Amino acid sequence: MPPTASAPSSTVRADTQLIGLVGLAHAISHFSQLILAPLFPWLKDAFNVSYTELGAVLTVFFVVSCVVQAASGFIVDKLGPRPVLFVGLGALALAAFGYAVATSYWMLLAFAVLGGIGNGVFHPVDYTLFNRKVAPTRLGHAYSVHGITGSLGWALAPAFVVPIAIGFGWRTALASAGALALAVLLVLWIYRSVFTLDVKAVQQATGQGEPALASGQFDFLRIPAVWMCFGFFFLYAVVISVVQTFAPVAAGKLHAVPPALVAMCLSIYMVASAGGMVLGGFLAADPSRCERIVGIGFGAACVLALVLAFAQFPAIWVPVIFGAMGFASGIAGPSRDLLVKRSTPANATGRVYGVVYAGLDIGQALAPLVFGWLMDHGRYTVVIAGLALVQGVFVASAFNVTRVRRTALPAATAVA
């Protein structure tokens, strides 16, 4: 039976229920990001367009998501996360149904706008719920589950839509994706009381949800750490975009990897990343060491990428290296999110996460343009070396976020 009490609690049961439901919603967000790309071969023929034009559909999706993500944080802080979450899931479902009935390329672009609107609400909603309702001692596990479900959502998308497209056509595949999003929305509606946010009750139960800052609602934009976090997540988005789109193919070209093994690299990376996040959730229980965990995790991933770019070894080791790189990155995931939490002023969670995570959408919109050009010109070594470089800069930015946060003015200090 669904819960009937709306008052928040810091009990293990209440936190577990909230974390699980938010994770389910986050999985659908990531799932919806990847339902089109695996179907590009079908869509290319159906609409008589190029891969560049199809890629532009995804660019529109992420550009709109970026704008909405920054704006939705303010709405979450004003109206609460629950209605924004339901609107976002509904928009993703409608976008999938829209793709399924599209009769022109321009209709795909139009529904990509709707999908971007739906996708843009999730990080402000999710982290507001976590940071205001989950006991601080369990935040690391909340962030870990959040990252795991996101990775699993990415992994599920091609496994879900491609077999349906092969058996019943691409329109049925996309309509089925919309039905899945609607089913999740129904589950969350049944358990809607879990998402109620009463700031005073939350503060009493968890020690979070402090009173709002006395200054204006845009004053958080003057905090340097907020913009450092924005850049931090921009770099992370470039990393994940390169891994999802070009790195497996580039590594396959460099090491003569059979196509079947190349196709496995991304799935291995994502599953290993999810496993790393489980360990990372325990390591993040001590927030004081989150910078070192990020440094070690992405530092190791950087070294592994350099090995892919410049070392010579049998092709069978390429998926293994992708798995190790995913595991190392996954370990750093929960600590990565804690860095933002520690840079967030009291009661500005939605706004800060909206701005900071807009860096994700911008990175995912721009990275394919740069690295796609490198792929088109056969610069496979540069693609993998560029991935290593971005991961190295990502490590440096993590420590810079901490340095900027510690030197911020007392009035803008983060919630500990």
C-alpha positions in Angstrom: 0.0 0.0 0.0 1.3 3.5 -0.7 2.3 5.7 2.3 -0.3 7.8 3.8 1.7 10.1 6.0 3.1 13.3 4.5 5.4 14.3 7.2 9.0 13.6 6.4 11.1 11.3 8.5 14.8 10.5 8.8 14.2 6.8 9.4 16.0 4.3 7.3 12.7 3.0 5.8 11.5 6.5 4.8 14.9 7.4 3.3 15.1 4.1 1.4 11.7 4.6 -0.1 12.4 8.2 -1.2 15.8 7.3 -2.6 14.3 4.3 -4.5 11.5 6.3 -6.0 13.7 9.3 -7.0 16.2 6.8 -8.5 13.4 5.3 -10.6 12.5 8.7 -11.9 16.1 9.4 -12.7 16.5 6.2 -14.6 13.6 7.2 -16.9 15.3 10.6 -17.4 18.5 8.9 -18.7 16.5 6.3 -20.5 14.7 9.0 -22.4 17.9 10.7 -23.4 19.0 7.6 -25.4 15.8 6.3 -27.0 16.5 8.1 -30.3 20.2 7.4 -30.9 20.0 3.6 -31.2 17.2 4.1 -33.8 19.2 6.4 -36.1 19.5 3.8 -38.8 15.7 3.5 -39.0 15.1 7.2 -38.6 17.6 8.1 -41.3 15.8 6.0 -43.9 12.3 7.0 -42.7 12.9 10.7 -42.9 15.6 10.7 -45.6 18.0 12.8 -43.5 21.7 12.6 -42.6 23.3 11.5 -39.4 24.3 15.1 -38.9 20.7 16.2 -39.0 19.7 13.4 -36.6 22.5 14.5 -34.3 21.0 18.0 -34.4 17.8 16.6 -32.8 19.8 15.5 -29.8 21.5 18.9 -29.7 18.1 20.6 -29.6 17.1 18.2 -26.8 20.1 19.1 -24.6 20.1 22.8 -25.3 16.4 23.1 -24.3 17.2 20.9 -21.2 20.0 23.2 -20.2 17.7 26.3 -20.3 14.9 24.5 -18.5 17.3 23.0 -15.9 18.5 26.5 -14.9 15.0 27.9 -14.7 13.3 24.9 -13.1 15.5 25.2 -10.0 13.7 28.5 -9.1 10.3 26.8 -9.7 11.3 23.9 -7.4 12.3 26.2 -4.6 9.0 28.1 -4.9 6.5 25.4 -5.7 8.2 22.3 -4.3 9.7 19.4 -6.2 6.6 17.2 -6.5 4.6 19.0 -9.2 7.7 19.8 -11.2 8.7 16.1 -11.1 5.3 15.0 -12.4 5.3 17.6 -15.2 8.8 16.5 -16.3 7.9 12.8 -16.5 4.7 13.6 -18.4 6.6 15.7 -20.9 9.1 12.8 -21.5 6.3 10.4 -22.1 4.5 12.8 -24.5 7.8 13.4 -26.4 8.3 9.7 -26.9 4.7 9.3 -28.2 5.4 12.3 -30.4 8.5 10.8 -31.9 6.4 7.7 -32.6 3.8 9.5 -34.7 6.2 12.0 -36.3 5.7 12.3 -40.1 8.6 14.8 -40.8 12.0 15.7 -39.5 10.6 19.0 -38.2 8.2 17.1 -36.0 11.1 15.2 -34.5 12.7 18.6 -33.7 9.5 19.9 -32.1 9.1 16.9 -29.9 12.8 17.0 -29.0 12.0 20.5 -27.5 9.2 18.9 -25.4 11.6 16.1 -24.3 14.2 18.6 -23.4 11.7 20.5 -21.2 10.9 17.2 -19.4 14.5 16.2 -19.0 15.5 19.6 -17.6 13.6 19.3 -14.3 15.2 16.1 -12.8 18.4 17.3 -11.1 16.9 20.3 -9.3 14.0 18.0 -8.2 16.1 15.0 -7.2 18.8 16.9 -5.3 16.3 19.1 -3.5 14.5 16.0 -2.2 17.7 14.4 -1.2 19.3 17.4 0.4 16.2 18.4 2.3 14.7 15.1 3.3 17.4 12.4 3.6 19.4 12.2 6.8 22.9 13.6 6.2 24.6 10.3 7.1 22.8 8.6 4.2 23.3 11.2 1.6 26.3 9.4 0.1 24.1 6.3 -0.4 21.4 8.5 -2.0 23.9 10.0 -4.5 25.2 6.5 -5.2 21.8 5.1 -6.0 21.0 8.2 -8.1 24.1 7.7 -10.2 23.5 3.9 -10.5 19.9 4.3 -11.7 21.0 6.9 -14.2 23.7 4.6 -15.6 21.1 1.7 -15.7 18.7 4.0 -17.5 21.3 4.7 -20.2 22.0 0.9 -20.5 18.3 0.0 -20.7 17.4 2.4 -23.6 19.2 0.6 -26.5 18.4 -2.8 -25.0 14.7 -1.8 -24.9 14.1 0.0 -28.2 16.3 -1.9 -30.6 14.7 -5.4 -30.2 11.2 -3.8 -30.4 12.2 -1.9 -33.5 13.6 -5.1 -35.1 10.4 -7.0 -34.3 7.7 -4.4 -34.7 9.2 -1.2 -36.2 10.7 2.0 -34.8 7.3 3.7 -34.2 6.3 0.8 -31.9 9.6 1.0 -30.1 9.2 4.7 -29.4 5.6 4.4 -28.3 6.6 1.6 -26.0 9.2 3.9 -24.5 6.5 6.5 -23.9 4.3 3.8 -22.2 7.2 2.9 -19.9 7.6 6.5 -18.9 3.8 6.8 -18.2 4.0 3.6 -16.1 6.7 5.1 -13.9 4.7 8.3 -13.6 1.7 6.3 -12.4 3.9 4.6 -9.7 5.2 7.9 -8.5 1.7 9.3 -8.4 0.5 6.4 -6.2 3.4 7.2 -3.8 3.1 11.0 -4.2 3.0 11.7 -0.5 6.7 10.6 -0.3 7.6 13.7 -2.3 5.8 16.2 0.0 8.3 18.8 1.3 7.5 20.6 4.5 10.6 22.5 5.3 10.0 22.9 9.1 9.2 19.2 9.5 12.2 18.2 7.4 14.5 20.4 9.5 13.3 18.8 12.7 13.5 15.2 11.3 16.8 15.4 9.4 18.6 18.5 10.4 18.3 19.8 6.8 16.1 22.3 5.1 17.4 25.4 6.9 15.7 28.7 6.6 16.2 30.7 3.4 18.9 33.3 3.1 17.9 36.8 3.9 19.4 38.1 0.7 17.8 38.1 -2.7 17.0 34.9 -4.6 19.7 35.5 -7.2 22.5 36.3 -4.8 23.7 32.7 -4.9 25.0 33.5 -8.5 27.7 35.7 -6.8 29.2 32.7 -5.1 32.3 31.6 -7.0 32.0 28.0 -6.0 28.6 27.8 -7.8 30.3 28.6 -11.1 33.2 26.4 -10.4 30.7 23.6 -9.9 29.1 24.6 -13.2 32.4 24.1 -15.0 33.1 21.0 -13.1 29.9 19.3 -14.4 30.5 20.7 -17.9 33.8 18.7 -18.0 32.0 15.6 -16.6 29.4 15.9 -19.4 32.2 16.0 -22.0 33.7 12.8 -20.5 30.4 10.9 -20.5 29.4 12.2 -24.0 32.7 11.1 -25.5 32.5 7.7 -23.8 28.9 7.2 -25.0 29.4 8.3 -28.6 32.9 8.0 -29.9 35.4 6.4 -27.5 34.5 2.8 -28.1 34.6 3.2 -31.9 37.9 5.2 -31.7 39.5 2.5 -29.5 38.3 -0.2 -31.8 40.0 1.5 -34.8 43.2 1.9 -32.8 43.4 -1.7 -31.6 41.6 -3.6 -34.4 38.8 -4.6 -32.2 36.0 -6.7 -33.7 32.6 -4.9 -34.0 31.0 -7.2 -31.5 33.5 -6.3 -28.8 33.3 -2.6 -29.7 29.5 -2.8 -29.1 30.1 -4.3 -25.7 32.4 -1.5 -24.5 29.7 1.0 -23.6 27.5 -1.5 -21.8 30.6 -2.8 -19.8 31.5 0.8 -18.9 28.0 1.6 -17.7 27.6 -1.6 -15.7 31.1 -1.2 -14.1 30.3 2.5 -13.4 27.2 1.4 -11.5 29.2 -1.1 -9.5 31.8 1.6 -8.7 29.0 3.9 -7.4 28.0 1.3 -4.9 31.5 1.4 -3.3 31.6 5.2 -3.8 28.4 5.6 -1.7 30.2 4.1 1.3 33.4 6.1 0.7 31.3 9.3 0.5 30.0 8.8 4.0 32.8 11.0 5.1 32.3 14.3 3.2 35.8 15.6 4.1 37.5 13.2 1.7 35.2 13.7 -1.3 37.9 15.7 -3.2 40.5 13.0 -2.8 38.0 10.3 -3.9 37.2 12.3 -7.1 40.9 12.8 -7.7 41.8 9.2 -7.3 38.8 7.9 -9.3 39.1 10.2 -12.3 42.9 10.2 -12.1 42.8 6.5 -12.6 40.3 6.9 -15.4 42.7 9.4 -17.0 45.6 7.0 -16.9 43.5 4.2 -18.4 42.5 6.5 -21.3 46.1 7.3 -22.0 46.8 3.5 -22.0 44.0 3.1 -24.6 45.4 6.0 -26.7 49.1 5.1 -26.8 49.8 1.5 -25.6 49.7 -1.6 -27.8 47.9 -4.7 -26.5 45.5 -7.4 -27.8 42.0 -6.3 -28.8 40.4 -8.4 -26.1 41.8 -6.0 -23.4 39.9 -3.0 -24.8 36.5 -3.9 -23.1 38.4 -4.7 -19.9 40.0 -1.3 -19.9 36.6 0.3 -20.5 35.2 -1.6 -17.6 38.1 -0.5 -15.3 37.6 3.1 -16.5 33.9 3.0 -15.7 34.5 1.5 -12.3 37.0 4.2 -11.4 34.7 6.9 -12.6 31.7 5.4 -10.7 33.6 5.4 -7.4 34.0 9.1 -7.8 30.3 9.7 -8.6 28.7 10.2 -5.1 31.7 12.3 -3.9 31.2 14.4 -7.1 27.7 15.2 -6.0 28.7 15.9 -2.4 31.0 18.6 -3.7 28.0 20.5 -5.1 26.0 19.9 -1.9 28.8 21.4 0.2 28.8 24.5 -2.0 25.1 25.1 -1.8 23.7 28.0 0.3 20.9 27.2 2.7 17.5 26.7 1.1 18.7 27.4 -2.5 19.1 23.8 -3.5 16.8 23.9 -6.5 18.4 27.1 -7.9 22.0 26.0 -7.4 21.5 22.5 -8.8 19.5 24.0 -11.7 22.4 26.2 -12.7 25.2 23.8 -11.9 23.7 20.8 -13.7 23.0 23.0 -16.8 26.7 22.4 -17.3 25.9 18.8 -18.0 23.5 19.7 -20.9 25.9 22.2 -22.4 28.7 19.7 -22.3 26.6 17.0 -23.9 25.4 19.4 -26.6 28.9 20.7 -27.5 31.2 17.7 -27.1 29.7 15.7 -30.1 30.5 18.7 -32.4 34.2 18.8 -31.5 34.9 15.1 -31.1 32.6 14.2 -34.1 34.9 16.4 -36.3 37.9 14.5 -35.0 36.2 11.2 -35.8 35.3 12.3 -39.3 39.0 13.1 -39.9 40.3 9.8 -38.5 41.9 11.4 -35.5 41.2 8.4 -33.3 44.2 8.8 -31.0 43.3 12.4 -30.4 39.8 11.4 -29.5 41.0 9.1 -26.7 43.8 11.4 -25.7 41.3 14.2 -25.5 39.1 12.1 -23.2 42.2 11.6 -20.9 42.9 15.4 -21.0 39.4 16.3 -20.0 39.4 13.7 -17.2 42.7 15.2 -15.9 41.3 18.8 -16.0 38.2 17.4 -14.2 40.4 16.2 -11.3 42.0 19.6 -11.0 38.6 21.4 -11.1 37.4 19.2 -8.1 40.1 20.6 -5.9 39.6 24.1 -7.2 35.9 23.9 -6.2 37.0 23.1 -2.7 39.5 25.9 -2.6 37.0 28.4 -3.9 34.3 27.2 -1.4 36.7 27.5 1.5 37.6 31.1 0.6 34.0 32.2 0.1 32.6 35.0 2.2 30.9 33.8 5.4 27.5 35.0 4.2 27.8 32.6 1.3 29.1 29.6 3.1 27.8 26.2 2.1 25.7 23.9 4.2 28.1 21.6 6.0 
